[in-house]
């Protein structure tokens, strides 16, 4: 968050409460009404519609701030697209992660042809400003066509089975899609997932690969990064 001005100025609730509500909503599979109930249990009476407005206003800023502060992602990218049905019409959610499971970017599009693949590649490169060593995709021909034009020198591996890392990364979005009873529009899906993916991913710490002490240290670093990104400490 910007240090030159106070983005929370003029709000009735303290910045700590706003921060906590947005964190709860995007870090866990909670509805807006469930976040309202959790806050009410702690003596904070606020409507779910207000929490929605906080998420829209501050969530994307938090997500962008986290992305700016993260270490440089890995050089091996896994790309995958899954279908998303919005108001009866089929769309596709494109996602890229690195070899460490960090979400690099997401994009909701109406097609999965070569033009759509090129658009996603360009969005990735524009946001990350470097070229990967390897990209791993399924056997969709659009990836190969786009890669030949945009990333001709990059190694490309295509397999149904090498891309599990990205397929697993889609699961939180799938849970939220069901919880929200599907997205209302392609713009709504893009707006929500562009916020949700960086925040949720920031706290996915691969606990199964860490000892208890390593996990606690990693968790503390994640909370410190969150505090720096939002400018507000988490409510204890």
C-alpha positions in Angstrom: 0.0 0.0 0.0 1.1 3.5 -0.6 3.0 5.3 2.2 2.4 8.8 0.8 -1.3 8.8 1.7 -3.6 7.0 4.0 -6.0 4.8 1.9 -8.1 4.1 5.0 -8.9 7.7 5.6 -12.6 8.4 5.8 -13.7 4.9 6.7 -15.7 4.4 9.9 -14.0 1.1 10.8 -10.2 1.0 11.7 -7.8 -0.2 9.1 -7.1 -3.3 11.2 -10.7 -4.5 10.9 -10.8 -3.9 7.1 -7.5 -5.8 6.7 -8.8 -8.7 8.8 -12.1 -9.0 6.8 -10.3 -9.0 3.4 -7.7 -11.5 4.7 -10.5 -13.9 6.0 -12.4 -13.7 2.8 -9.6 -14.5 0.4 -7.4 -16.7 2.6 -10.2 -19.2 3.5 -13.2 -20.6 1.7 -15.6 -18.3 3.5 -18.6 -16.4 2.1 -19.2 -12.8 2.9 -21.9 -13.7 5.4 -19.5 -16.1 7.1 -16.9 -13.4 7.5 -19.6 -11.1 8.9 -20.5 -13.8 11.5 -16.8 -14.2 12.5 -16.4 -10.5 13.0 -19.7 -10.3 14.9 -18.3 -13.0 17.3 -15.5 -10.7 18.0 -17.7 -7.7 18.7 -17.4 -6.1 15.2 -20.9 -5.4 13.8 -20.5 -4.9 10.0 -22.7 -6.0 7.1 -21.6 -8.5 4.5 -22.2 -5.8 1.8 -19.7 -3.5 3.5 -17.2 -6.5 3.5 -17.8 -6.9 -0.2 -17.0 -3.2 -0.8 -13.8 -3.5 1.3 -12.8 -6.6 -0.8 -13.4 -4.7 -4.0 -11.6 -1.6 -2.9 -8.6 -3.0 -1.0 -8.3 -6.6 -2.2 -6.7 -5.9 -5.5 -4.4 -3.3 -4.0 -3.3 -5.9 -1.4 -2.8 -8.5 -4.2 -0.7 -6.2 -6.3 1.4 -5.1 -3.4 2.1 -8.8 -2.5 3.2 -9.5 -6.1 5.6 -6.5 -6.1 7.2 -7.8 -2.9 7.5 -11.4 -3.7 10.9 -12.9 -4.7 11.5 -13.4 -8.4 9.5 -16.5 -9.5 11.1 -19.6 -10.8 12.2 -20.2 -14.4 10.0 -23.2 -15.1 6.4 -22.3 -15.8 3.4 -24.6 -15.8 0.4 -23.4 -17.8 -3.1 -24.8 -17.8 -6.6 -23.8 -18.8 -9.9 -25.1 -17.3 -13.4 -24.4 -18.3 -15.6 -22.0 -16.3 -19.3 -21.8 -17.0 -20.7 -18.2 -16.6 -24.4 -17.6 -17.1 -24.6 -20.8 -19.2 -21.7 -19.8 -21.5 -18.4 -21.6 -21.6 -15.3 -19.6 -20.7 -11.7 -20.7 -19.9 -9.6 -19.8 -16.9 -5.9 -19.7 -17.9 -3.4 -20.0 -15.1 0.4 -20.1 -14.8 2.5 -21.3 -11.8 6.2 -21.8 -11.4 8.0 -24.9 -10.1 7.5 -23.7 -6.5 3.7 -23.5 -6.8 3.7 -19.6 -6.9 0.7 -18.3 -9.0 2.2 -16.1 -11.7 -1.0 -14.9 -13.4 -4.6 -15.8 -14.3 -6.8 -14.7 -17.2 -10.4 -15.5 -18.0 -11.2 -15.7 -21.7 -14.0 -16.9 -23.9 -11.8 -19.0 -26.2 -8.8 -21.3 -25.9 -7.5 -20.9 -29.5 -4.1 -19.6 -30.5 -5.1 -15.9 -30.2 -6.2 -16.6 -26.6 -2.9 -18.4 -25.9 -0.9 -15.5 -27.3 -2.9 -13.0 -25.2 -2.1 -15.0 -22.0 1.6 -15.3 -22.9 1.9 -11.6 -23.5 0.1 -10.8 -20.2 2.5 -13.1 -18.4 5.6 -11.6 -19.9 4.4 -8.1 -19.4 3.8 -8.7 -15.7 7.0 -10.7 -15.0 9.4 -9.0 -17.4 11.6 -12.0 -18.0 11.6 -15.2 -20.1 11.3 -18.6 -18.6 13.8 -21.5 -19.2 11.0 -24.1 -19.7 7.3 -24.0 -20.1 5.1 -27.1 -19.4 1.6 -27.4 -20.9 -0.9 -30.0 -21.8 -1.2 -31.0 -25.5 -3.5 -28.2 -26.5 -2.1 -27.1 -29.9 -2.7 -23.4 -29.2 0.2 -23.4 -26.7 2.6 -24.7 -29.3 1.5 -22.2 -31.9 1.7 -19.2 -29.5 5.0 -20.4 -28.1 6.6 -20.6 -31.6 5.8 -16.9 -32.2 6.3 -15.4 -28.8 8.8 -17.6 -27.0 10.7 -19.3 -29.8 13.9 -20.0 -27.8 12.2 -21.5 -24.8 12.0 -25.2 -24.2 8.4 -26.5 -24.4 7.3 -29.8 -22.8 3.8 -31.1 -23.5 2.2 -33.9 -21.6 -1.0 -34.8 -19.9 0.9 -35.8 -16.7 3.6 -33.3 -16.3 1.2 -30.4 -15.6 -0.3 -31.6 -12.3 1.2 -28.7 -10.4 -0.9 -26.2 -12.3 -4.0 -28.4 -12.1 -3.8 -28.6 -8.3 -3.4 -24.8 -8.3 -6.9 -24.5 -9.9 -8.6 -26.2 -6.9 -9.0 -23.1 -4.6 -10.6 -21.3 -7.5 -12.9 -24.2 -8.1 -14.0 -24.2 -4.4 -14.7 -20.5 -4.5 -16.6 -20.8 -7.7 -18.9 -23.4 -6.1 -19.2 -21.5 -2.9 -20.2 -18.3 -4.8 -22.7 -20.3 -6.9 -20.7 -19.5 -10.0 -19.4 -16.1 -11.2 -21.8 -13.5 -12.5 -19.8 -12.4 -15.6 -16.3 -12.9 -17.1 -15.3 -9.5 -15.7 -16.5 -10.5 -12.2 -14.5 -13.8 -12.5 -11.3 -12.0 -13.6 -11.6 -9.3 -11.0 -12.2 -11.8 -8.2 -9.6 -14.3 -9.2 -6.9 -11.7 -9.9 -7.3 -10.7 -6.2 -8.0 -14.1 -4.7 -5.2 -16.0 -6.3 -2.2 -14.0 -5.0 -3.6 -13.6 -1.5 -4.6 -17.2 -1.1 -1.4 -18.5 -2.7 0.7 -16.2 -0.4 -0.4 -18.3 2.6 -0.1 -21.7 1.0 3.2 -22.7 2.6 3.6 -26.4 1.6 3.5 -27.5 5.3 3.9 -31.2 4.4 7.5 -30.4 3.3 8.5 -28.4 6.4 9.3 -29.3 9.9 7.3 -27.6 12.6 9.9 -25.0 13.3 10.5 -24.3 9.6 6.7 -24.0 9.1 6.4 -21.5 11.9 9.3 -19.4 10.6 7.8 -19.5 7.1 4.4 -18.5 8.4 5.9 -15.6 10.3 7.6 -14.4 7.1 4.3 -14.6 5.2 2.5 -12.6 7.9 5.3 -10.0 7.9 5.0 -9.7 4.1 1.3 -9.3 4.4 1.7 -6.6 7.0 4.2 -4.7 4.8 1.9 -5.1 1.7 -1.2 -3.8 3.5 0.4 -1.4 5.9 -1.7 -2.9 8.8 -0.8 -5.6 11.3 -3.2 -8.5 11.5 -5.7 -8.4 14.4 -4.5 -10.9 17.1 
